Amino acid sequence: MTRAGVHSAEVTLSDGQRFASLGGVVVRNRRLALVWLRRQALRLADGHGLLLAPEPVRLPRGDVLPVRFHGSDAPEELRCWATEGAHQDHAIRALEAGFPALFTVLDPAVGLSLTLAGWRGHPADR
């Protein structure tokens, strides 16, 4: 893939001081990056810390590691972001304009934030 024609997506977890990547992908266009992020949001919301069966559609690399949320707000916000047209329109417009698409949910019970990010280029270009 040429450098200009790729998009990256990643899901990270933070406690405010440390960051950890739960997984990421490099794909050939912004739509595939958004598809991957949507799938991860739904898997995290639906799994709520459980291992789910693999998806029938395979994208490069696997799905992110599961997360156990301590309340229902974060999973519901993830599900809403992945399924609401306005959120998806905003994300694809950001990617089309060359800006990153970012969405963060908080799990205040344990002080963790989970961020879905997509951007033009490779992971090192972030």
C-alpha positions as CSV (number, residue, x, y, z in Angstrom):
1,M,0.0,0.0,0.0
2,T,1.3,3.4,-0.8
3,R,1.7,5.8,2.1
4,A,-0.8,8.3,0.8
5,G,-3.5,5.7,0.1
6,V,-3.7,4.0,3.6
7,H,-5.6,4.7,6.7
8,S,-5.0,3.4,10.2
9,A,-7.3,2.7,13.1
10,E,-6.6,1.9,16.7
11,V,-8.4,1.4,20.0
12,T,-6.5,2.5,23.1
13,L,-7.2,2.4,26.8
14,S,-5.9,4.9,29.3
15,D,-6.0,5.5,33.0
16,G,-4.8,9.1,32.6
17,Q,-1.2,8.3,33.1
18,R,-0.6,5.2,31.0
19,F,-1.8,4.2,27.6
20,A,-2.2,0.7,26.1
21,S,-3.2,-0.3,22.6
22,L,-5.9,-2.9,22.4
23,G,-5.3,-3.4,18.7
24,G,-5.1,-1.7,15.4
25,V,-5.2,-2.0,11.7
26,V,-3.8,-0.4,8.5
27,V,-6.3,-0.6,5.6
28,R,-6.4,0.8,2.1
29,N,-9.1,3.5,2.6
30,R,-11.0,5.5,5.1
31,R,-14.2,3.5,4.8
32,L,-12.5,0.3,5.8
33,A,-10.9,2.1,8.8
34,L,-14.4,3.3,9.8
35,V,-15.9,-0.2,9.3
36,W,-13.1,-1.7,11.5
37,L,-13.7,0.9,14.2
38,R,-17.5,0.4,14.1
39,R,-17.0,-3.4,14.4
40,Q,-14.7,-2.9,17.4
41,A,-17.1,-0.5,19.1
42,L,-19.9,-3.1,18.8
43,R,-17.8,-6.0,19.8
44,L,-16.6,-4.1,22.9
45,A,-20.2,-3.0,23.8
46,D,-21.7,-6.4,23.1
47,G,-18.9,-8.4,24.7
48,H,-18.6,-6.2,27.8
49,G,-15.5,-8.2,28.8
50,L,-16.5,-11.5,27.2
51,L,-14.8,-13.2,24.3
52,L,-17.1,-13.2,21.3
53,A,-17.1,-15.5,18.2
54,P,-15.0,-14.3,15.3
55,E,-16.8,-12.2,12.7
56,P,-17.6,-13.8,9.3
57,V,-16.0,-10.8,7.5
58,R,-12.2,-10.8,7.8
59,L,-10.3,-7.5,7.8
60,P,-6.5,-7.4,8.1
61,R,-5.5,-8.3,11.6
62,G,-7.9,-9.4,14.3
63,D,-10.3,-7.7,16.7
64,V,-9.2,-5.8,19.7
65,L,-8.8,-7.3,23.2
66,P,-12.0,-7.4,25.2
67,V,-12.6,-4.9,28.0
68,R,-14.7,-5.4,31.1
69,F,-16.6,-2.2,31.8
70,H,-17.8,-1.5,35.3
71,G,-21.0,0.3,34.3
72,S,-23.4,0.3,31.3
73,D,-22.7,3.8,30.2
74,A,-19.5,3.1,28.2
75,P,-21.0,0.1,26.3
76,E,-24.1,2.0,25.5
77,E,-22.1,5.0,24.2
78,L,-20.0,2.7,22.0
79,R,-23.1,1.1,20.6
80,C,-24.7,4.5,19.9
81,W,-21.5,5.8,18.2
82,A,-21.4,2.7,16.0
83,T,-25.0,2.7,15.0
84,E,-26.1,6.3,14.8
85,G,-25.8,7.8,11.3
86,A,-24.9,11.3,12.5
87,H,-21.9,9.9,14.4
88,Q,-20.7,7.9,11.4
89,D,-21.2,10.9,9.1
90,H,-19.1,13.1,11.3
91,A,-16.4,10.4,11.5
92,I,-16.2,9.9,7.7
93,R,-16.2,13.7,7.0
94,A,-13.3,14.1,9.4
95,L,-11.4,11.4,7.6
96,E,-12.3,12.8,4.2
97,A,-10.9,16.2,5.3
98,G,-7.7,14.6,6.4
99,F,-8.4,15.0,10.2
100,P,-8.4,12.1,12.6
101,A,-11.7,10.6,13.7
102,L,-11.8,10.2,17.4
103,F,-14.3,8.9,19.9
104,T,-13.7,8.4,23.6
105,V,-15.9,6.8,26.3
106,L,-15.2,6.9,30.0
107,D,-15.7,4.3,32.7
108,P,-15.6,6.6,35.7
109,A,-16.0,3.8,38.2
110,V,-12.4,2.8,37.6
111,G,-11.0,6.0,35.9
112,L,-10.4,4.5,32.5
113,S,-11.0,6.0,29.0
114,L,-11.3,4.0,25.8
115,T,-10.6,5.8,22.5
116,L,-11.4,4.8,19.0
117,A,-9.2,6.6,16.5
118,G,-8.8,6.6,12.7
119,W,-6.5,8.7,10.6
120,R,-4.9,9.0,7.2
121,G,-1.5,7.3,7.0
122,H,0.4,4.7,9.0
123,P,0.5,4.4,12.8
124,A,3.8,6.2,13.0
125,D,2.1,9.2,11.2
126,R,-0.1,9.9,14.2
